[in-house]
Amino acid sequence: MDEIELTELNIRTAIMSKDDLLGIIGLAVADEFAQVGRFDPRTGEPHTSRWDDRREARRGFMNMLEDSRENGWDVLYDGPPLIG
């Protein structure tokens, strides 16, 4: 059986609240690419953006987080994924 090469995946999750709503912004960074995803329950659809540059993806994540705060969202959690 051929050996499968695994890449390290770093994930950061922000859980936010506004009134009685919960929203999520996530950042996933691998060796080959990075992706930012967000879910706003008012739209009902997740949105993702993919970058080849990890620094640009991190900047995109931070911009989304700051924009959310400016739009009245409170950050309940910001860190690695919650498991369990």
C-alpha positions in Angstrom: 0.0 0.0 0.0 1.4 3.5 -0.9 2.0 5.9 1.9 -0.3 8.9 2.0 1.3 12.2 2.7 -0.7 14.2 5.2 -0.5 18.0 5.3 -0.9 20.0 8.5 -4.2 21.8 8.7 -4.6 24.8 11.0 -8.1 25.8 11.9 -9.4 28.9 13.7 -13.1 29.4 14.5 -14.9 32.5 15.7 -18.4 32.1 17.1 -20.4 35.3 17.3 -23.8 36.4 18.5 -26.1 39.3 17.7 -29.5 39.5 19.3 -30.8 35.9 19.2 -28.6 34.8 16.3 -25.3 32.8 16.2 -22.8 33.2 13.3 -19.5 31.5 12.5 -16.4 32.5 10.7 -13.7 29.9 10.1 -10.2 29.9 8.7 -8.5 26.7 7.5 -4.9 26.9 6.4 -3.0 24.1 4.8 0.3 23.9 2.9 -1.3 24.3 -0.5 -4.1 26.8 0.1 -6.2 28.6 2.7 -9.9 29.0 3.0 -12.2 31.3 4.9 -15.8 30.3 5.5 -18.7 32.2 7.2 -22.2 31.4 8.0 -24.7 34.2 8.8 -28.1 32.6 9.7 -30.0 35.5 8.2 -28.8 34.5 4.7 -29.2 30.7 5.3 -26.3 30.0 3.0 -22.6 29.5 3.9 -20.0 31.5 1.9 -16.4 30.5 1.3 -13.4 32.1 -0.2 -10.2 30.3 -1.1 -6.7 31.8 -1.4 -3.4 30.5 -2.6 -1.6 33.0 -0.2 -2.1 32.0 3.5 -1.3 35.6 4.7 -4.0 37.0 2.5 -6.5 34.4 3.8 -5.6 35.4 7.4 -6.0 39.0 6.5 -9.4 38.2 5.0 -10.5 36.3 8.2 -9.4 39.3 10.4 -11.3 41.7 8.1 -14.5 39.7 8.3 -14.2 39.4 12.1 -13.6 43.2 12.4 -16.5 44.0 10.0 -18.8 41.7 12.0 -17.8 43.5 15.3 -18.5 46.9 13.6 -21.9 45.6 12.5 -22.9 44.7 16.1 -21.8 41.1 16.5 -20.2 40.0 19.8 -17.4 37.5 19.6 -18.2 34.6 22.0 -15.3 32.4 21.1 -12.2 32.8 18.9 -9.7 30.0 18.7 -9.1 26.4 17.7 -12.2 24.3 16.9 -14.3 23.1 19.8 -14.4 19.4 20.1 -16.6 17.4 22.3 
